[in-house]
Amino acid sequence: MKKNKDAQASWGGRFSEPPSKLMLRFGESVSFDKALAEFDVRGSCAHAKMLRDVGILSASECSQIVKGLESLLKKIKSGDFVWDESLEDVHMNIEQALTAEVPAAAKLHTARSRNDQVATDMRLFFKSACADMSGRIRALMASLVELADTARNIFIPGYTHLQRAQPVSAAHHILAWVEMLARDCERFAFAADGANVSPLGSGAIAGTTLPIDRFRSAEYLGFVDSDSGEPILTGNSMDAVSDRDCFFEFAFSCAVLGVHLSRIAEDVILWNSSEFGFVKLPDSFTTGSSLMPQKKNPDSMELMRGKSARMIGNLNALLVLVKGLPLTYNRDLQEDKPAVFDSYAQASICVDVLAACAAEIKFNQGRCAAAVSDPLLLATDLADYFVMRGVPFRTAHHMVGKLVALSENKKVPINELPDEDVFGVCPEADCDWRKVFDIKRAFAMREKFGMPGLEQTNSQIAAWRELLGMKSHDSNSKKRGAECRGKKK
């Protein structure tokens, strides 16, 4: 029992007996918030230096504390640090271990609370996690750009309602994924910017009467404006310790990324199916069946779909957790960390798996060519052809619909209908109407910005190579990249 009383010395003066073992097990958070150890040490070092600067700590005391913290962090990183659940959380574990070695550390908690301490730790975590996620996503984008580069001249049907719609290149389809991921990078950058505000010095709820310098500690921790270098602080102590917006923004970024990865995975699963046969997945990212020896299942992609649901659930859990809490801190908020830590872990591995798998995906050009040879994919091109001969689009649309029905009734492809059938439906047509069913013409007519024309696709690939710092395969890539993307990204 004495051990428990000592363990709770940070707040136990008010109590005549320690928490029960069951309460300690129920209330501990060190099992998951020990992941914040590096950020907690950074925050404590900055706080100690600020206390030194304002005269609360001597230079010698500060030096001892900082050296002690750095030594503890080395032990933590090497796995030699023993975490004690009876000390509740990462903060008390580090503080008590430090105080046992450095007596001056008893002054370290001066002018701060675990409320502003954890808020600071988490903001440091989010800045780091957002930067890491952006790097991982960029690596995935580069892997997909390489895949697109190999598929410039592979044409496939594009789909709406999972029905064949119009032809695109496989590269154009893959670059659509890259666009989605680029927006994810922007979302993580936004989340990092939102986290770049220092709550340290807000105390438990109402700050402190001690002569601290919040601007100085913010500078030490890098909570500064990227342009001016000026420190950025939270403006209200009550909001600072209860605000969880940056949790929402990070979890939202992970959830949207998860949705994007799930949609990409679904495309790959369809393409890999026997019915489509457009791609072959590597053995290293597929699994077999315990019963059916012929099976090669796209489990990596299916797990990616499943994990997206997990990330969406984490976001929902955070929103529900906070929605009814009064200001300011409530112990419910201890449950905010598992959700974001899990979203971070799942988003990270999903991105890495897709990047590695994409590097080994192979297209079946024969199956792709057979699928894209369907002349109905160019039915809209025929309507456009009629429009260029003065037919209103709605009328042209109905004309082509009639020709589609006629081809089905006669059981011949639309491009093999007799001229008299076409002229009977559209008197404005002439004998060159079949030229619209040339796939090369179809892509040549789609060379406007954002369309799947071959030159546009080449420019997009060049632009992404430039933006991602990839080695170029094209001597004109820099010029093309600038022309293609302009100021968009």
C-alpha positions as CSV (number, residue, x, y, z in Angstrom):
1,M,0.0,0.0,0.0
2,K,2.9,2.3,0.7
3,K,4.1,2.0,-2.9
4,N,0.7,3.2,-4.2
5,K,0.7,6.2,-1.8
6,D,4.2,7.2,-3.0
7,A,3.2,6.6,-6.6
8,Q,0.4,9.1,-6.2
9,A,2.5,11.7,-4.4
10,S,1.9,14.2,-7.2
11,W,-1.8,14.6,-6.1
12,G,-2.2,12.3,-3.1
13,G,-1.9,14.9,-0.4
14,R,-5.7,15.4,-0.3
15,F,-6.4,11.6,0.1
16,S,-6.2,9.4,3.2
17,E,-5.8,6.2,1.2
18,P,-4.6,5.3,-2.3
19,P,-6.7,4.1,-5.2
20,S,-7.6,0.5,-5.3
21,K,-5.7,-1.8,-7.6
22,L,-8.8,-2.1,-9.8
23,M,-9.1,1.7,-10.1
24,L,-5.4,1.9,-11.0
25,R,-5.9,-0.7,-13.7
26,F,-9.0,1.1,-14.9
27,G,-7.5,4.5,-14.9
28,E,-4.0,4.0,-16.3
29,S,-3.1,5.3,-19.7
30,V,0.7,4.6,-19.8
31,S,0.0,1.4,-21.7
32,F,-0.7,3.6,-24.7
33,D,0.4,7.2,-24.0
34,K,4.0,6.0,-23.5
35,A,4.1,6.6,-27.2
36,L,4.4,10.3,-26.3
37,A,7.6,9.9,-24.4
38,E,9.8,11.7,-26.9
39,F,7.4,14.6,-27.1
40,D,6.9,14.7,-23.3
41,V,10.7,15.0,-22.9
42,R,10.9,17.7,-25.5
43,G,8.1,19.6,-23.7
44,S,9.8,19.2,-20.3
45,C,13.2,20.4,-21.7
46,A,11.6,23.5,-23.1
47,H,9.6,24.2,-19.9
48,A,12.8,23.8,-17.8
49,K,14.7,26.3,-20.1
50,M,11.8,28.8,-19.8
51,L,11.8,28.4,-16.0
52,R,15.5,29.1,-16.1
53,D,15.1,32.1,-18.3
54,V,12.5,33.7,-15.8
55,G,14.6,32.9,-12.8
56,I,12.5,30.0,-11.2
57,L,15.3,27.5,-12.0
58,S,19.0,28.2,-11.8
59,A,21.2,27.5,-14.8
60,S,22.7,24.5,-12.9
61,E,19.3,23.1,-12.1
62,C,18.1,23.4,-15.6
63,S,21.2,21.8,-17.0
64,Q,20.8,18.8,-14.6
65,I,17.1,18.4,-15.5
66,V,17.7,18.6,-19.3
67,K,20.6,16.1,-19.1
68,G,18.5,13.8,-16.9
69,L,15.6,14.0,-19.4
70,E,17.9,13.2,-22.4
71,S,19.4,10.2,-20.5
72,L,15.9,8.9,-19.7
73,L,14.9,9.3,-23.4
74,K,17.9,7.1,-24.4
75,K,16.7,4.4,-22.0
76,I,13.2,4.6,-23.3
77,K,14.3,4.3,-26.9
78,S,16.6,1.4,-26.1
79,G,13.8,-0.4,-24.3
80,D,15.6,-0.3,-20.9
81,F,13.0,1.9,-19.2
82,V,10.5,0.1,-17.0
83,W,7.0,1.6,-17.2
84,D,4.9,1.5,-14.0
85,E,1.1,1.4,-14.5
86,S,0.6,2.5,-10.9
87,L,2.0,5.9,-12.0
88,E,-1.0,6.3,-14.3
89,D,0.6,8.0,-17.4
90,V,3.7,8.8,-19.4
91,H,4.1,12.1,-17.6
92,M,4.3,10.8,-14.1
93,N,6.5,7.8,-15.1
94,I,9.1,10.2,-16.6
95,E,8.8,12.8,-13.8
96,Q,9.3,10.3,-11.0
97,A,12.1,8.5,-12.7
98,L,13.8,11.8,-13.3
99,T,13.3,13.0,-9.8
100,A,14.9,9.8,-8.4
101,E,18.1,10.7,-10.3
102,V,17.9,14.5,-10.3
103,P,16.5,16.1,-7.1
104,A,16.1,19.5,-8.8
105,A,13.5,17.8,-11.0
106,A,11.0,18.3,-8.1
107,K,10.8,21.9,-9.4
108,L,10.1,20.9,-13.0
109,H,6.3,20.8,-12.7
110,T,6.2,24.4,-11.5
111,A,3.7,26.4,-13.4
112,R,2.2,23.6,-15.5
113,S,-0.4,20.9,-15.2
114,R,-0.8,17.6,-16.8
115,N,-3.7,19.2,-18.7
116,D,-1.5,21.7,-20.6
117,Q,1.4,19.2,-20.6
118,V,-0.6,16.5,-22.5
119,A,-2.1,19.1,-24.8
120,T,1.5,20.2,-25.7
121,D,2.7,16.6,-26.2
122,M,-0.2,15.8,-28.5
123,R,0.4,18.9,-30.6
124,L,4.0,18.0,-31.0
125,F,2.9,14.5,-31.9
126,F,0.5,15.7,-34.6
127,K,3.1,17.9,-36.2
128,S,5.5,14.9,-36.4
129,A,2.8,12.5,-37.5
130,C,1.5,14.8,-40.2
131,A,5.0,15.3,-41.6
132,D,5.6,11.5,-41.5
133,M,2.2,10.8,-43.3
134,S,3.0,13.3,-46.0
135,G,6.3,11.7,-46.6
136,R,4.7,8.2,-46.8
137,I,1.9,9.5,-49.1
138,R,4.4,11.1,-51.4
139,A,6.3,7.8,-51.7
140,L,3.1,6.1,-52.6
141,M,2.3,8.8,-55.2
142,A,5.8,8.2,-56.7
143,S,5.1,4.5,-56.9
144,L,1.8,5.1,-58.7
145,V,3.4,7.6,-61.1
146,E,5.9,5.0,-62.0
147,L,3.1,2.5,-62.6
148,A,1.3,5.1,-64.7
149,D,4.4,5.6,-66.7
150,T,4.4,2.0,-67.7
151,A,0.7,2.2,-68.7
152,R,0.7,5.3,-71.0
153,N,-0.3,3.3,-74.0
154,I,-2.6,0.8,-72.3
155,F,-6.2,1.7,-72.9
156,I,-9.1,0.4,-70.8
157,P,-12.8,1.2,-70.4
158,G,-13.6,3.9,-67.9
159,Y,-16.7,3.0,-65.8
160,T,-19.7,4.8,-64.4
161,H,-22.2,2.7,-62.4
162,L,-19.7,-0.1,-63.0
163,Q,-20.8,-0.1,-66.6
164,R,-18.5,0.6,-69.5
165,A,-18.6,4.3,-70.3
166,Q,-15.7,5.8,-72.3
167,P,-12.2,4.8,-73.0
168,V,-9.3,6.1,-70.9
169,S,-5.7,5.1,-70.6
170,A,-4.7,3.0,-67.6
171,A,-2.2,5.8,-66.8
172,H,-5.1,8.4,-66.7
173,H,-7.0,6.2,-64.3
174,I,-3.9,5.8,-62.1
175,L,-3.2,9.5,-62.1
176,A,-6.7,10.0,-60.8
177,W,-5.6,8.1,-57.7
178,V,-2.5,10.4,-57.5
179,E,-4.8,13.4,-57.5
180,M,-6.8,12.0,-54.6
181,L,-3.6,11.4,-52.6
182,A,-2.3,14.9,-53.3
183,R,-5.4,16.2,-51.6
184,D,-4.6,14.0,-48.6
185,C,-1.2,15.6,-48.4
186,E,-2.9,19.0,-48.3
187,R,-5.2,17.8,-45.5
188,F,-2.3,16.6,-43.4
189,A,-0.5,19.9,-44.0
190,F,-3.7,21.7,-42.8
191,A,-3.8,19.4,-39.7
192,A,-0.2,20.2,-38.9
193,D,-0.8,23.9,-39.2
194,G,-3.7,23.6,-36.8
195,A,-1.5,21.8,-34.3
196,N,1.2,24.4,-34.5
197,V,0.0,26.4,-31.5
198,S,1.5,26.2,-28.0
199,P,-0.9,25.5,-25.1
200,L,2.0,25.3,-22.6
201,G,1.5,27.7,-19.7
202,S,-2.3,27.4,-19.7
203,G,-2.0,25.2,-16.5
204,A,-4.9,23.2,-15.4
205,I,-7.5,25.7,-16.5
206,A,-6.5,29.3,-15.6
207,G,-2.8,29.6,-16.1
208,T,-0.5,30.5,-13.2
209,T,0.4,33.4,-11.0
210,L,4.1,32.7,-11.5
211,P,6.1,34.9,-13.9
212,I,6.4,32.5,-16.8
213,D,7.2,33.4,-20.5
214,R,4.9,31.4,-22.7
215,F,6.4,32.9,-25.8
216,R,9.8,31.6,-24.9
217,S,8.7,28.0,-24.4
218,A,6.7,28.2,-27.6
219,E,9.9,29.2,-29.4
220,Y,11.9,26.4,-27.8
221,L,9.3,23.9,-29.0
222,G,9.0,25.2,-32.6
223,F,5.5,26.5,-32.2
224,V,6.3,29.4,-34.6
225,D,4.9,30.9,-37.7
226,S,6.7,29.5,-40.7
227,D,7.0,32.8,-42.4
228,S,7.7,35.3,-39.6
229,G,9.2,33.0,-37.1
230,E,7.0,34.5,-34.4
231,P,5.7,32.2,-31.7
232,I,2.1,31.1,-31.8
233,L,0.1,30.7,-28.6
234,T,-3.4,29.6,-27.7
235,G,-5.4,32.6,-26.7
236,N,-7.6,31.2,-23.9
237,S,-6.4,28.9,-21.2
238,M,-9.8,27.1,-20.8
239,D,-10.0,26.4,-24.5
240,A,-6.3,25.3,-24.7
241,V,-6.7,22.4,-22.3
242,S,-10.1,21.2,-23.6
243,D,-9.7,21.8,-27.3
244,R,-9.5,18.6,-29.4
245,D,-9.9,20.1,-32.8
246,C,-6.5,18.9,-33.9
247,F,-7.4,15.4,-32.9
248,F,-10.5,15.6,-35.2
249,E,-8.5,17.1,-38.0
250,F,-5.8,14.4,-37.9
251,A,-8.3,11.6,-37.5
252,F,-10.4,13.1,-40.4
253,S,-7.3,13.3,-42.6
254,C,-6.6,9.6,-41.8
255,A,-10.3,8.7,-42.5
256,V,-10.4,10.4,-45.8
257,L,-7.1,8.9,-46.8
258,G,-8.6,5.5,-45.8
259,V,-11.6,6.1,-48.0
260,H,-9.3,7.0,-50.9
261,L,-7.1,3.9,-50.3
262,S,-10.3,1.8,-50.1
263,R,-11.5,3.1,-53.4
264,I,-8.1,2.5,-55.0
265,A,-8.1,-1.0,-53.5
266,E,-11.6,-1.7,-54.9
267,D,-10.4,-0.7,-58.4
268,V,-7.4,-3.0,-58.1
269,I,-9.6,-5.9,-56.8
270,L,-11.9,-5.5,-59.8
271,W,-9.0,-5.3,-62.3
272,N,-7.4,-8.3,-60.8
273,S,-10.6,-10.5,-60.9
274,S,-10.9,-13.2,-63.5
275,E,-13.8,-11.3,-65.1
276,F,-11.7,-8.2,-65.8
277,G,-8.2,-9.7,-65.9
278,F,-6.6,-6.2,-66.5
279,V,-3.8,-6.7,-63.9
280,K,-1.8,-9.3,-62.1
281,L,-0.9,-8.7,-58.4
282,P,2.4,-9.9,-57.1
283,D,2.5,-13.1,-55.1
284,S,4.1,-11.2,-52.2
285,F,0.9,-9.2,-51.6
286,T,-1.7,-12.0,-52.2
287,T,-2.6,-15.1,-50.2
288,G,-4.1,-18.5,-51.0
289,S,-7.0,-20.6,-49.8
290,S,-6.7,-23.4,-47.2
291,L,-9.2,-25.4,-49.3
292,M,-9.0,-24.3,-52.9
293,P,-5.5,-24.7,-54.3
294,Q,-6.1,-22.6,-57.4
295,K,-7.0,-19.4,-55.4
296,K,-4.8,-16.3,-55.3
297,N,-6.7,-13.8,-53.2
298,P,-6.1,-10.0,-53.2
299,D,-6.0,-9.9,-49.4
300,S,-3.8,-6.9,-49.2
301,M,-6.4,-4.8,-51.0
302,E,-9.3,-6.3,-49.1
303,L,-7.6,-5.5,-45.8
304,M,-7.1,-2.0,-47.0
305,R,-10.8,-1.7,-47.5
306,G,-11.5,-3.1,-44.1
307,K,-9.0,-0.8,-42.3
308,S,-10.6,2.3,-43.9
309,A,-13.7,1.4,-41.8
310,R,-11.6,1.3,-38.7
311,M,-10.2,4.8,-39.4
312,I,-13.7,6.1,-40.0
313,G,-14.8,4.6,-36.7
314,N,-11.9,6.3,-34.9
315,L,-13.0,9.7,-36.1
316,N,-16.6,9.0,-35.1
317,A,-15.4,7.8,-31.6
318,L,-13.6,11.1,-31.1
319,L,-16.5,13.2,-32.1
320,V,-18.9,11.3,-29.9
321,L,-16.4,11.4,-27.0
322,V,-16.2,15.2,-27.0
323,K,-19.6,16.3,-28.1
324,G,-21.2,16.4,-24.6
325,L,-18.3,17.5,-22.4
326,P,-18.5,20.7,-20.5
327,L,-15.4,22.9,-20.4
328,T,-12.7,22.3,-19.5
329,Y,-10.8,19.1,-18.9
330,N,-12.6,15.8,-18.1
331,R,-11.1,12.4,-17.6
332,D,-13.1,11.2,-20.6
333,L,-10.5,12.9,-22.7
334,Q,-7.9,10.2,-21.8
335,E,-9.7,8.1,-24.4
336,D,-8.8,10.5,-27.2
337,K,-5.3,9.0,-27.8
338,P,-6.0,5.4,-28.7
339,A,-8.2,6.5,-31.6
340,V,-5.6,8.8,-33.1
341,F,-2.7,6.5,-32.4
342,D,-4.6,3.6,-34.1
343,S,-5.6,5.8,-37.1
344,Y,-2.0,6.8,-37.5
345,A,-0.7,3.2,-37.3
346,Q,-3.3,1.9,-39.8
347,A,-2.9,4.8,-42.3
348,S,0.8,4.3,-42.2
349,I,0.9,0.6,-43.0
350,C,-1.9,0.9,-45.6
351,V,0.1,3.5,-47.5
352,D,3.3,1.5,-47.3
353,V,1.6,-1.7,-48.5
354,L,-0.1,0.0,-51.5
355,A,3.2,1.6,-52.4
356,A,5.1,-1.7,-52.3
357,C,2.3,-3.6,-54.1
358,A,1.9,-1.0,-56.9
359,A,5.6,-1.3,-57.7
360,E,5.0,-4.9,-58.8
361,I,1.5,-4.7,-60.5
362,K,1.6,-5.9,-64.1
363,F,-1.0,-5.1,-66.8
364,N,-2.4,-7.7,-69.1
365,Q,-2.3,-5.7,-72.3
366,G,-4.3,-8.3,-74.2
367,R,-7.2,-8.3,-71.9
368,C,-7.2,-4.5,-71.7
369,A,-7.2,-4.2,-75.5
370,A,-10.0,-6.6,-75.8
371,A,-12.2,-4.7,-73.3
372,V,-11.5,-1.3,-74.9
373,S,-12.3,-2.6,-78.4
374,D,-16.0,-2.3,-77.6
375,P,-17.3,0.3,-80.1
376,L,-20.1,1.4,-77.7
377,L,-17.4,3.1,-75.6
378,L,-17.3,5.7,-78.4
379,A,-21.0,6.2,-78.6
380,T,-20.7,9.7,-77.1
381,D,-18.0,10.5,-79.7
382,L,-20.6,9.7,-82.4
383,A,-23.1,12.1,-80.7
384,D,-20.3,14.8,-80.7
385,Y,-19.8,14.0,-84.4
386,F,-23.5,14.7,-85.1
387,V,-23.2,17.9,-83.0
388,M,-20.4,19.1,-85.2
389,R,-22.8,18.8,-88.1
390,G,-25.3,21.1,-86.6
391,V,-27.5,18.7,-84.6
392,P,-28.4,19.9,-81.1
393,F,-26.8,17.7,-78.5
394,R,-30.0,16.4,-77.0
395,T,-31.2,15.4,-80.4
396,A,-27.9,13.8,-81.2
397,H,-28.0,11.9,-77.9
398,H,-31.4,10.4,-78.9
399,M,-30.2,9.6,-82.4
400,V,-27.2,7.6,-81.1
401,G,-29.5,5.9,-78.6
402,K,-31.7,4.7,-81.5
403,L,-28.6,3.5,-83.3
404,V,-27.5,1.6,-80.2
405,A,-30.9,-0.1,-80.0
406,L,-30.8,-0.8,-83.8
407,S,-27.4,-2.5,-83.5
408,E,-28.6,-4.6,-80.6
409,N,-31.7,-5.7,-82.6
410,K,-29.6,-6.5,-85.7
411,K,-26.9,-8.1,-83.5
412,V,-24.1,-6.2,-85.2
413,P,-21.7,-3.7,-83.7
414,I,-22.8,-0.1,-84.0
415,N,-19.9,0.8,-86.2
416,E,-21.0,-2.0,-88.7
417,L,-24.5,-0.7,-89.3
418,P,-25.2,0.1,-92.9
419,D,-24.9,3.8,-94.0
420,E,-28.6,3.9,-94.8
421,D,-29.5,3.0,-91.2
422,V,-27.4,5.9,-89.9
423,F,-28.6,8.4,-92.5
424,G,-32.1,7.4,-91.8
425,V,-31.7,8.4,-88.1
426,C,-29.4,11.4,-88.8
427,P,-29.7,12.9,-92.2
428,E,-26.9,15.3,-91.4
429,A,-24.3,12.5,-91.2
430,D,-22.1,11.6,-94.1
431,C,-20.0,8.6,-95.1
432,D,-17.1,9.3,-92.8
433,W,-19.2,8.7,-89.6
434,R,-17.3,5.5,-88.8
435,K,-14.1,7.4,-88.2
436,V,-15.2,8.2,-84.7
437,F,-14.7,4.5,-83.7
438,D,-10.9,4.8,-84.2
439,I,-9.4,4.7,-80.6
440,K,-6.4,6.7,-81.6
441,R,-8.7,9.5,-82.9
442,A,-10.7,9.3,-79.7
443,F,-7.6,10.1,-77.6
444,A,-6.3,12.7,-80.1
445,M,-9.6,14.5,-79.7
446,R,-9.0,14.6,-75.9
447,E,-5.9,16.7,-75.6
448,K,-7.5,19.5,-73.5
449,F,-6.3,20.1,-69.9
450,G,-7.3,17.3,-67.5
451,M,-8.4,14.9,-70.3
452,P,-6.9,11.5,-71.1
453,G,-5.2,12.4,-74.4
454,L,-1.7,10.9,-74.7
455,E,0.1,14.3,-74.7
456,Q,-2.0,15.4,-71.7
457,T,-1.1,12.2,-69.9
458,N,2.6,12.6,-70.7
459,S,2.5,16.1,-69.4
460,Q,0.7,15.0,-66.2
461,I,3.3,12.3,-65.6
462,A,6.1,14.8,-66.2
463,A,4.5,17.3,-63.8
464,W,4.1,14.7,-61.0
465,R,7.7,13.6,-61.5
466,E,8.9,17.2,-61.1
467,L,6.7,17.9,-58.1
468,L,7.7,14.6,-56.3
469,G,11.4,15.1,-57.1
470,M,11.5,11.9,-59.2
471,K,14.1,11.2,-61.9
472,S,12.7,12.3,-65.2
473,H,12.4,10.0,-68.3
474,D,11.7,13.1,-70.5
475,S,14.1,15.9,-71.3
476,N,11.1,18.3,-71.6
477,S,9.5,17.2,-68.4
478,K,10.2,20.5,-66.5
479,K,8.7,22.6,-69.2
480,R,5.7,20.2,-69.5
481,G,5.2,20.1,-65.8
482,A,5.0,23.8,-65.5
483,E,2.6,24.1,-68.4
484,C,0.5,21.2,-67.2
485,R,-0.1,22.0,-63.5
486,G,0.4,25.7,-63.4
487,K,-0.4,26.9,-59.9
488,K,-2.8,24.1,-59.0
489,K,-0.6,22.3,-56.5
